Amino acid sequence: MKRCVWLSVLAMIAVGCSGGEAGKTAEGGGTTPTPETGKKLVVGFSQIGAESDWRTANTESIRSEAEKRGIDLKFADAQQKQENQIKAIKSFIAQGVDVIAFAPVVETGWEPVLREAKEAGIPVIVSDRRPDVPEDLYVTFIGSDFVKEGEMAGEWLVKKMGGTAKIAELTGTTGSAPANDRAKGFRNAIAATPGMEIVFTQTGDFTRAKGKEVMEALLKSPTGKEIKALYAHNDDMALGAIQAMEEAGLKPGEDIIIVSIDGVKAAFEAMVAGKLNCTVECNPLLGPFLFDAIEKMMKGEMLPKRTVVEDKMYDQTQAAAELPNRKY
Ligand code: GYE
């Protein structure tokens, strides 16, 4: 039965490649992969952890959407460890869930476990971050364009600084897709402006505590004294760095211009307070996208290989008006 699910999914992909119409049902006649009548759809979801406000909102969106749709969600928190995610996926395979979804903490190292899922006939949906695996190992990938986010942050900063600044960068989890892509996008955006110089780059692991710790150490060093701008790969690290700057007697948002990514409520509050200058939104509310995709797939509908979630950018001038509209 499980093998039929994958065969149908592969058939859908084949239809997609040969230019089939969107919404057309999968080939395979009687093999539409719906679970037996009366049985709840069982989805195993392997989450990265709870490192940031973004992640908390993402988890809440997935849990509440599953509940709303009457889906039996088996949720596993990997506490930032790839080995825990691999264990969780293996256990979903052993339990024979209908669908596996996961947000890969880092890009590499997923191929063997995804092959196991495929051999067991269980379709895999990727949420949030991209794994570096052949495309036939998952059905669809839903998430933001992290390179574009980095570019938006960089373009904004070039304008704000008038083309000259010594910049500190706080990067996300080493080896993760958002850390790799946000670093790349930002560099693309500043490349043509030689006055924009990254003089410091270090990971803050996407957490507030680490962002604070790294900024504290930086401000004590000679390089720290030259910094005019901070680019943080997420809001939480920027918020931690803001605390460190205040404790060092600096005025974040004035002495050091700060741009970060996610667009969480606390970032809008910091912008209203004048401590953060700009945030590039990254929508964590992926629950509806994820379960729409799963339900379509189970009906045998064709899915695109990639769904890009659109994001906007907000600076201090828009923060107060936008704050009441923020959903996370
Ligand atoms: O930006 C960060 C989180 O993968 C897009 O992970 C996500 C990132 C998000 O920890 O806050």
Residues whose N, C-alpha, C, O or C-beta is under 5 A from the ligand:
A	BS01	GYE	E51 S52 W54 R55 D128 R129 P178 F206 H233 N234 I261 D262 C282
